[in-house]
Amino acid sequence: MSWLEALPPYALVGILMILPGALLSVALGLRGLARWACAIPLSVAGFGASAVVFGLAGVPWNPLTVSGAFVLVALVLWLALLPARRRMVGPWAGAVPLRQRITSTTMGLWCAAALGIGIVVQRLHLIIQVPDAYSQTYDANFHYNAVRYIHDTGHASSLTLGGLGVGDPTFYPAAWHDTAAFVTQMSQLPVVLTANAMTMLVCGVAWVLGCLYFTTRLLGSRPAVAVAAGLMASSFPTFPYLLSFYGNLYPNAMSIAFLPAWLGLLADALNLSREPYLRSRTALWVAILAVTGAMGLAHPSTVVVGLALLWIMLLTAWWRTVRHTNPWWLKVLGAVGLVAWLAILQQIWFAARASQTASSWKPHATEPQALGEALATVHPSAPHLPWALVIVVLVGAGSLLRHTSRWVVGAWAFLVWLYVLVASSRNAHLRYDWAGVWYNDDHRILALIPVVAVPMATAGAVAVLHWVVSRARHTASRAARSPRASDGVRTAAARTAPVLRSRTAAVVGGMLAVVVGWQLLQTRPMTDIVEYGKSQYAGSGDYPYALVSPEERALLEELPEYVPEDAVVFGNPLTGTSQAYAVSGTQVLIPHNGLPTDHESSVIIHHLDELTTDPEVCPALEKHHVRYVLDFGTRQVNPYAYFDPKGYDQLTPQNGFELVAQTGPEAKLYKITGCD
């Protein structure tokens, strides 16, 4: 499929992801950039929350019930907030003529959104390569199959998704899977195509708009700030690019993409914004709670680190109250609350850690090397550093230290320290205490740094631009008055000085600054991350495809022609055989390698090709309705994962197996005949 052919399906996915949240944002009375920055997070919040509530209530989760829930909640919110809207006075409460809405600020935001989204989508296009490209990663097994499982069963709750119907129902954050399942049910698009389209929307649209909203809350909505924020949101290698393919961590990427919008809403709620929030505070807190739910039901680790950043924001708000003439008891109460928040946060932090067995990532760098990676936000094996990006971030840090939003520098320093710790410390207990929330995986922590580095880099870029413009104006003014200059130079300088202060010069200079910024920021390090990402979609190494090759995919698509609906297929999930369920709906014995198995499944795994001699095999096959075997060779998507292939390496007619289909040297389907 070409990208031109994929445009209508991708547009349909965009409508289905944006429209429900836009309905809720209108009901909440959100306006302007806040409305669109929160549209996708509010949609995801609705999908994830409705899945949990319907699961507890025994209500089927499907497009009809979910759509009804969105309409009902929007109506309730609109009616509940009606009194607050009636109390609002001023131009923000009523309709503003269109001509008055199109200001330089509005145009700057539109240009910034188009710039940022355009760059991110173009880079993701280069990474994914084709619209329906398979993610050749270990976690793709679970994510693709989970979407199909929700689509088929209607069991979408995060409280039960972990078992995928073959293990005990366990908690697994399902907001990403719920969203993908809703989209596939409404559009009838393949799971893989839906996942790629959602990556474009989450990492492109939601991330860029969230960064724009957060940055303009802190630095103001001037066109220079907005356009710089759009460029910076698309210029950090680790996010949104690294987590668009690493893992593949679809849910984690979604939760991080929502974090800037959440911080922007909190900045408004805590009066930390550059511009006052003039609409309903109640609606603002409802939006904050909803986006918190979206992040938590996508991946709870982002909420955990978000609570740490919130403590820094609360500390800043408390310090501002201390500096003003508030009652002493209010200051003391705030201090006690901050200390209590730290104690509560510690308990949440420790409780959210994964098991020590699962937290298996090891340190890889020295402290100076880890610090360099954190400053540049490049993955550990990146061969080049984006020096221009490092410079604007550090300049922005210096600029913000003299700004009312200096708390952002503290938040950035905390995340940088956290990454240096997990990437370099040899103290296993210390690393687990601080990074167990992320399985000790430094990639996930590194992806958090751009959330607060984007406004810092924006401040740095604006400071550099202001210095260049000031120097140009000062030089022209001095030349116009200099007695040493010739008459021609003074005349030219006198004519140039007012031009440099004109709106035309601002527009032309802004466009030139964007081009220069593009050339400095979108350099070899960005090419490195694109090449790394391409290897995770097309494969790399001795085998061109790590999970599913074109020949294997062709066989998966043909399975309904050979396998009855009530039959189950067995195969090594690490070789991609479990994707039979995601691609064609054919039931598989093991949808993901990490899922537990019972005794009979273990017998099948270890002794399948002994069915003519081992009396336990045929009863085990009968119990699980396993009648076919997919053999995709011995290549595994994760060399560190384990699946014993010895139990089915002799699939011969003498051992009771009949080859019924083959689309490549390592893409074979066998029918089990030895138990007939």
C-alpha positions in Angstrom: 0.0 0.0 0.0 1.3 3.5 -0.9 1.0 6.6 1.3 -1.3 8.1 -1.2 -3.7 5.2 -0.9 -3.4 5.4 2.9 -4.5 9.0 3.1 -8.2 8.3 3.4 -7.8 5.5 6.0 -5.3 7.7 8.0 -7.8 10.6 7.8 -10.5 8.3 9.1 -8.4 7.2 12.0 -7.7 10.9 12.8 -11.4 11.7 12.8 -12.2 8.7 15.1 -9.5 9.7 17.5 -10.1 13.4 17.6 -13.9 13.8 17.4 -14.9 12.2 20.7 -12.4 14.2 22.7 -13.4 17.4 20.8 -17.0 16.8 21.8 -15.9 16.6 25.5 -13.6 19.6 25.2 -16.5 21.7 23.8 -18.7 20.5 26.7 -16.0 21.5 29.1 -15.8 25.0 27.5 -12.2 24.7 26.6 -11.2 27.2 23.9 -8.4 27.7 21.3 -5.2 25.7 21.7 -6.4 24.1 24.9 -9.3 22.5 23.2 -7.2 20.9 20.4 -4.3 20.0 22.7 -6.7 18.0 24.9 -8.9 16.5 22.1 -6.9 13.2 21.7 -6.1 12.8 25.4 -9.8 13.3 26.3 -10.8 10.7 23.6 -8.3 8.2 25.1 -9.6 8.9 28.6 -13.1 8.1 27.4 -12.1 4.9 25.7 -10.1 3.7 28.7 -12.5 4.7 31.4 -15.6 3.4 29.6 -13.8 0.0 29.2 -13.1 -0.2 33.0 -16.7 0.9 34.0 -18.4 -1.3 31.4 -16.3 -4.2 32.5 -17.3 -3.8 36.1 -20.9 -3.3 35.2 -21.1 -6.2 32.8 -22.0 -3.9 29.9 -20.7 -4.9 26.4 -17.9 -2.6 25.2 -18.4 -1.8 21.5 -18.7 1.2 19.3 -22.4 1.7 20.0 -22.1 1.7 23.8 -18.9 3.7 23.8 -20.4 6.4 21.5 -23.4 6.6 23.7 -21.2 7.0 26.8 -19.3 9.9 25.1 -22.6 11.7 24.2 -24.0 11.1 27.7 -20.9 12.4 29.5 -20.6 15.4 27.2 -24.3 16.3 27.9 -23.8 15.9 31.7 -20.7 18.1 31.6 -22.3 20.8 29.5 -25.3 21.0 31.8 -23.2 20.8 35.0 -21.0 23.7 33.8 -23.8 25.8 32.4 -24.0 28.0 35.6 -20.2 28.6 35.4 -20.5 29.7 31.8 -23.3 32.1 32.6 -21.2 33.8 35.3 -18.4 34.4 32.8 -18.1 37.9 31.5 -15.9 39.6 29.0 -15.0 38.8 25.4 -13.9 35.3 26.2 -17.5 34.3 27.1 -19.3 35.3 23.9 -18.7 34.9 20.2 -15.8 36.8 18.8 -16.0 37.9 15.1 -13.8 35.8 12.9 -11.8 38.8 11.7 -10.9 39.6 15.3 -9.8 36.0 16.0 -7.2 36.0 13.2 -4.4 37.8 15.0 -0.7 37.5 14.7 -0.8 35.3 17.8 -3.3 33.0 16.1 -1.4 32.8 12.9 1.8 32.1 14.8 0.1 29.1 16.6 -1.2 27.8 13.3 2.2 28.1 11.6 3.8 26.4 14.7 1.4 23.5 14.7 1.8 23.0 10.9 5.6 23.2 11.2 5.9 20.8 14.2 3.3 18.3 13.0 4.7 18.4 9.5 8.2 17.6 10.5 7.3 14.8 12.9 4.9 13.1 10.5 7.5 13.4 7.7 10.2 11.8 10.0 7.8 9.0 11.0 6.9 8.4 7.4 10.6 7.8 6.8 10.8 5.4 9.8 7.6 3.4 9.1 8.3 3.5 5.3 5.0 2.0 4.2 1.6 2.6 5.9 0.9 -1.0 6.9 4.5 -1.8 7.9 4.9 -4.4 10.7 6.7 -3.4 13.9 9.5 -5.9 14.0 9.7 -5.9 17.8 9.1 -8.1 20.8 6.1 -6.3 22.3 4.3 -6.1 19.0 3.0 -9.6 19.6 1.1 -8.5 22.7 -0.1 -5.1 21.4 -1.5 -6.3 18.0 -3.1 -9.4 19.6 -4.6 -7.3 22.4 -6.4 -5.1 19.9 -7.8 -8.1 18.1 -8.8 -9.6 21.4 -10.8 -6.5 22.4 -12.3 -6.3 18.9 -13.5 -9.9 19.1 -14.6 -10.3 22.7 -15.5 -6.8 23.9 -13.4 -7.4 27.0 -11.5 -4.1 27.1 -11.0 -3.3 30.8 -7.4 -2.5 32.0 -8.3 -4.6 35.0 -8.4 -7.8 33.0 -6.6 -7.4 29.7 -3.3 -8.9 30.8 -4.4 -12.5 30.3 -5.6 -12.1 26.7 -8.1 -14.8 27.4 -5.5 -17.6 27.8 -4.2 -16.6 31.3 -5.7 -15.3 34.5 -7.3 -11.9 34.0 -4.7 -9.4 35.3 -4.2 -5.6 35.1 -2.6 -4.2 32.0 -3.0 -0.5 31.0 -5.3 -0.8 28.0 -6.1 2.8 26.9 -3.9 2.5 23.7 -5.5 -0.9 22.9 -9.0 0.3 23.6 -8.5 3.3 21.3 -7.1 1.0 18.5 -9.9 -1.5 19.0 -12.6 1.2 18.7 -10.9 2.6 15.5 -10.6 -0.9 13.9 -14.2 -1.7 14.7 -15.5 1.6 13.3 -13.3 1.7 10.3 -12.7 -2.1 9.6 -9.0 -1.3 9.0 -6.3 -3.8 9.8 -4.7 -3.7 13.2 -1.3 -2.9 11.9 -2.4 0.0 9.7 -4.4 1.4 12.6 -1.4 1.2 14.9 0.8 3.1 12.5 -1.9 5.8 11.9 -2.2 6.1 15.7 1.5 6.6 16.0 1.3 9.5 13.5 -1.5 11.1 15.5 -0.1 10.5 19.0 3.5 11.3 18.3 2.7 14.0 15.8 -0.5 15.8 16.5 -1.0 15.2 20.3 2.6 15.6 21.2 3.2 18.8 19.1 -0.1 20.5 20.2 0.6 19.5 23.9 4.1 21.0 23.7 2.7 24.2 22.1 0.2 24.5 24.8 2.6 23.9 27.6 5.3 26.2 26.2 2.9 29.1 25.5 1.5 28.8 29.1 5.0 29.3 30.4 6.5 31.8 27.9 3.5 33.5 26.4 1.8 33.2 23.0 4.0 35.5 20.9 4.5 34.3 17.4 8.2 33.8 17.9 7.6 31.7 21.0 5.0 29.6 19.2 7.0 28.9 16.0 10.1 28.1 18.0 8.1 25.7 20.2 6.8 23.9 17.1 10.3 23.5 15.7 11.7 22.4 19.0 8.9 19.8 19.6 10.0 18.1 16.4 13.8 18.2 17.0 14.5 15.9 20.0 15.6 12.5 18.8 14.3 10.5 21.7 10.8 11.8 21.7 8.7 11.5 19.8 10.9 9.4 17.5 12.6 6.8 19.7 9.5 5.6 21.4 7.6 5.5 18.2 9.4 2.2 17.4 11.5 1.1 20.4 9.9 -1.9 22.1 7.5 -1.3 20.5 6.2 0.8 23.4 2.9 2.1 22.0 1.2 2.7 25.4 4.3 4.3 26.9 4.7 6.7 23.9 1.0 7.6 24.2 1.2 8.5 27.9 4.4 10.6 27.4 2.8 12.4 24.5 0.0 13.5 26.8 2.2 14.8 29.5 2.9 18.3 28.1 -0.8 19.1 27.8 -1.3 17.8 31.4 1.5 20.1 32.6 0.0 23.0 30.7 -3.4 22.5 32.3 -1.7 22.3 35.7 0.2 25.5 35.1 -3.1 27.2 34.4 -4.8 25.7 37.5 -1.9 26.7 39.8 -1.5 30.2 38.4 2.0 29.4 37.0 1.1 30.5 33.5 2.4 33.6 31.8 -1.2 34.5 30.9 -4.1 34.3 33.3 -6.7 31.6 32.9 -10.0 33.3 32.4 -12.5 30.4 32.0 -14.1 27.9 34.4 -11.7 26.5 37.0 -14.1 23.6 37.6 -13.9 22.6 33.9 -10.1 23.0 34.1 -9.8 20.5 37.0 -12.1 18.1 35.3 -9.9 18.2 32.2 -6.8 17.6 34.4 -8.4 14.6 36.0 -9.5 13.2 32.6 -6.0 13.6 31.1 -4.5 12.0 34.2 -6.8 9.1 33.6 -5.7 8.9 30.0 -2.0 8.8 30.9 -2.6 6.3 33.7 -4.6 3.9 31.7 -2.1 4.2 28.8 1.0 3.7 31.0 1.0 4.5 34.8 4.7 5.3 34.9 4.1 8.7 33.3 1.6 9.6 36.1 4.2 8.6 38.7 6.8 10.9 37.2 4.1 13.5 36.6 3.4 13.6 40.3 7.0 14.3 41.0 6.9 17.2 38.5 3.7 18.3 40.1 5.5 18.5 43.5 8.0 20.9 42.0 5.1 23.0 40.6 3.4 23.0 44.0 6.6 24.0 45.7 6.9 27.0 43.3 3.3 28.0 43.9 3.8 27.8 47.7 7.0 29.9 47.5 5.1 32.6 45.7 2.5 32.6 48.5 5.3 32.9 51.0 6.6 36.0 49.3 3.2 37.7 49.5 1.3 38.8 52.5 -0.7 35.7 53.2 -1.6 34.4 56.7 1.3 32.7 58.4 -0.9 29.6 59.1 -1.5 29.2 55.3 2.2 29.2 54.6 2.8 26.6 57.4 -0.1 24.5 56.1 1.4 24.6 52.6 4.8 23.5 53.9 3.2 20.6 55.8 1.3 19.6 52.6 4.5 19.6 50.6 6.3 17.3 53.1 3.2 15.0 53.2 3.1 14.9 49.4 6.7 13.7 49.3 5.9 10.9 51.8 2.9 9.8 49.7 4.9 10.1 46.5 7.6 7.8 47.9 5.0 5.1 48.6 3.4 5.5 45.2 6.9 5.4 43.5 7.9 2.2 45.3 4.5 0.5 44.8 4.6 1.3 41.0 8.0 -0.5 40.5 8.0 -3.6 38.4 9.5 -6.8 39.9 13.3 -6.9 40.3 13.3 -9.9 37.8 11.6 -7.8 35.2 13.9 -4.8 35.8 16.7 -6.4 34.0 18.3 -3.5 32.1 21.9 -2.8 33.1 23.9 0.4 33.2 25.9 1.0 30.0 27.8 4.3 30.5 30.1 6.3 32.7 28.5 9.4 34.4 30.0 11.9 31.9 28.8 9.9 29.0 25.3 9.5 30.5 25.2 13.2 31.1 26.1 13.9 27.5 23.3 11.5 26.4 20.8 13.3 28.7 21.8 16.8 27.5 21.5 15.7 23.8 18.6 13.3 24.4 20.1 10.7 22.0 19.8 6.9 22.5 22.8 5.2 24.0 24.2 3.8 20.7 23.8 7.0 18.7 27.0 7.9 16.8 26.4 11.7 16.7 25.3 14.4 19.1 23.0 17.3 18.1 25.3 20.1 19.4 23.0 22.9 18.3 20.2 21.4 20.4 22.4 21.1 23.4 23.4 24.7 23.1 19.8 26.1 22.9 18.7 23.9 25.8 21.6 25.3 28.0 20.9 28.8 26.8 17.3 28.3 27.6 18.2 27.0 31.1 20.2 30.2 31.8 17.4 32.4 30.4 14.6 30.7 32.4 16.6 31.0 35.7 15.8 34.7 35.5 12.2 33.9 34.5 9.1 33.2 36.6 9.0 29.7 35.0 12.4 28.8 36.5 10.8 25.7 38.1 11.0 24.0 34.6 14.8 24.1 34.9 14.5 22.2 38.3 12.2 19.6 36.6 14.6 19.2 33.8 17.5 18.8 36.2 15.6 16.1 38.1 15.0 14.1 34.9 18.6 14.5 33.7 19.8 13.2 37.1 17.4 10.3 37.0 18.7 9.3 33.6 22.4 9.6 34.6 21.6 7.5 37.7 20.0 4.6 35.8 22.4 4.8 32.9 25.6 4.8 34.9 25.2 3.7 38.5 26.5 0.3 39.5 24.5 0.4 42.7 21.7 -2.1 41.9 19.5 -1.3 44.8 19.6 2.4 44.2 18.9 2.0 40.5 15.9 -0.2 41.2 14.5 2.1 43.9 14.5 5.1 41.4 14.1 3.4 38.1 12.1 0.2 38.8 9.0 2.1 37.6 10.6 1.8 34.1 12.1 -1.7 34.5 15.5 0.1 34.9 15.3 0.8 31.2 17.1 4.1 30.5 15.4 4.5 27.1 12.1 5.1 28.7 13.5 7.7 31.1 15.5 9.4 28.4 12.2 9.9 26.4 10.8 11.9 29.3 13.4 14.6 29.2 12.1 16.4 26.0 8.8 17.1 27.9 10.5 19.8 29.9 13.4 20.4 27.5 11.1 21.7 24.7 10.1 24.9 26.6 13.7 25.3 27.7 15.0 25.0 24.1 12.3 27.4 23.0 13.4 29.9 25.5 16.9 29.5 24.3 16.0 29.8 20.7 14.0 33.0 21.4 16.8 34.4 23.5 19.3 33.8 20.6 16.9 35.3 18.1 16.3 38.3 20.3 20.1 38.8 20.6 20.6 38.6 16.9 17.8 41.1 16.1 18.9 43.5 18.8 22.5 43.4 17.5 21.3 44.0 14.0 19.1 47.0 15.0 21.9 48.4 17.2 24.5 48.1 14.5 22.2 49.8 12.0 21.5 52.7 14.4 25.2 53.2 15.2 26.1 53.1 11.5 23.4 55.8 10.8 25.0 58.1 13.4 28.6 57.2 13.0 30.8 60.2 11.9 33.4 57.8 10.6 31.0 56.2 8.1 30.6 57.5 4.6 27.5 59.3 3.5 26.3 56.3 1.5 26.7 54.0 4.5 24.9 56.4 6.9 22.0 56.8 4.4 21.7 53.0 3.9 21.8 52.4 7.6 19.2 55.2 8.2 16.9 53.5 5.7 17.6 50.0 7.1 16.9 50.8 10.8 13.1 51.4 10.5 12.8 48.5 8.1 14.3 46.2 10.7 11.5 47.2 13.1 8.7 46.6 10.5 6.2 43.7 10.5 7.5 42.6 7.0 11.0 42.3 8.4 9.6 40.3 11.4 7.9 37.9 9.0 10.8 37.5 6.7 13.2 37.3 9.6 11.1 34.6 11.2 11.0 32.5 8.1 14.8 32.9 7.8 15.2 31.9 11.5 13.1 28.8 10.9 15.2 27.8 7.9 18.4 28.3 9.8 17.0 26.4 12.8 15.9 23.6 10.6 19.4 23.3 9.1 21.1 23.4 12.6 18.7 21.0 14.4 17.5 18.5 11.8 21.0 17.2 11.1 22.9 13.9 11.2 21.6 12.9 14.7 18.0 13.0 13.3 19.1 10.9 10.3 20.6 8.4 12.9 17.3 8.0 14.7 15.4 7.6 11.4 17.8 4.9 10.3 17.5 3.2 13.7 13.7 3.3 13.5 13.7 1.9 9.9 15.5 -1.1 11.2 12.7 -1.8 13.6 10.1 -1.8 10.9 12.0 -3.5 8.1 14.4 -5.6 10.2 18.1 -5.7 10.3 21.0 -8.1 10.7 21.3 -11.5 9.0 17.5 -11.8 8.7 15.7 -9.0 7.0 12.6 -9.3 9.2 12.8 -9.9 12.9 9.1 -10.8 13.5 7.0 -11.2 10.4 8.5 -11.3 6.9 6.4 -10.7 3.7 6.2 -14.4 3.0 5.1 -15.1 6.6 2.5 -12.3 6.5 1.1 -13.7 3.2 0.6 -17.1 4.9 -1.0 -15.5 7.9 -3.5 -13.7 5.7 -4.3 -17.0 3.9 -4.9 -19.0 7.1 -8.8 -18.8 7.0 -8.6 -20.8 3.8 -7.0 -23.7 5.6 -7.9 -23.4 9.3 -11.5 -23.8 10.5 -12.9 -21.1 12.8 -13.0 -23.4 15.8 -9.4 -24.6 15.4 -6.3 -23.3 17.3 -2.8 -22.9 15.8 0.4 -23.5 17.7 3.8 -22.0 17.0 6.7 -20.2 18.5 5.4 -16.7 19.2 9.0 -15.3 19.1 9.1 -16.1 15.4 5.9 -14.2 14.7 3.5 -17.2 14.5 1.2 -15.6 17.2 0.4 -12.8 14.7 -2.0 -15.3 13.1 -4.6 -13.9 15.5 -3.9 -10.2 14.9 -3.8 -10.6 11.1 -6.6 -13.1 10.3 -8.4 -13.8 13.5 -7.2 -17.4 13.7 -7.0 -18.5 17.3 -3.5 -19.2 18.6 -2.4 -21.2 21.6 0.2 -18.6 22.8 -0.6 -15.0 21.8 2.5 -13.6 23.5 5.6 -15.2 24.9 5.3 -13.7 28.3 1.8 -15.2 29.0 1.6 -18.2 31.4 0.7 -21.7 30.2 -0.9 -24.7 31.9 0.4 -28.2 32.0 -1.2 -29.3 28.7 0.2 -26.3 26.9 3.7 -27.1 28.3 3.3 -30.7 27.0 2.5 -29.3 23.5 5.4 -26.9 23.6 8.0 -29.5 24.6 6.7 -32.7 23.1 4.5 -31.9 20.1 6.5 -33.9 17.6 6.3 -36.9 19.9 2.6 -37.2 19.6 2.8 -40.7 18.1 4.8 -42.0 21.1 3.9 -39.7 24.0 0.4 -40.5 25.3 0.0 -37.0 26.9 0.3 -35.0 23.7 -3.0 -35.8 21.9 -5.2 -35.2 25.0 -3.4 -31.9 25.4 -4.0 -31.0 21.8 -7.7 -32.0 22.2 -8.1 -29.9 25.3 -6.9 -26.7 23.6 -8.4 -27.6 20.1 -4.9 -27.3 18.6 -5.1 -28.8 15.1 -2.4 -26.9 13.1 1.2 -25.8 13.5 2.9 -22.7 12.1 6.6 -23.1 11.5 8.4 -19.9 10.9 11.9 -21.3 11.4 14.2 -20.6 14.3 14.8 -16.8 13.9 13.5 -15.1 17.0 12.5 -11.4 17.4 14.3 -11.1 20.8 17.6 -13.0 21.2 17.4 -12.7 25.0 13.9 -14.3 25.2 13.5 -18.0 25.4 11.2 -20.5 23.8 12.2 -24.1 23.5 11.9 -25.1 19.8 12.9 -28.8 20.3 9.4 -29.9 20.8 8.3 -29.3 17.2 11.5 -29.5 15.1 10.5 -32.8 13.6 7.3 -32.0 11.8 7.3 -34.9 9.4 4.6 -37.2 8.0 6.0 -40.1 10.0 5.5 -38.1 13.2 1.9 -37.2 12.3 2.1 -33.8 10.4 1.0 -32.9 6.9 2.3 -29.8 5.1 -0.8 -27.9 3.8 0.6 -24.5 2.8 3.9 -22.8 2.3 4.7 -19.3 1.1 8.4 -19.3 1.7 11.4 -21.3 3.0 10.4 -20.4 6.6 6.7 -19.9 6.3 4.9 -23.3 6.6 1.6 -24.5 7.9 1.2 -28.1 9.0 -2.0 -30.0 9.9 -1.8 -32.4 12.8 -2.9 -35.8 11.5 -1.2 -38.1 14.0 -4.1 -37.9 16.5 -6.9 -38.7 14.0 
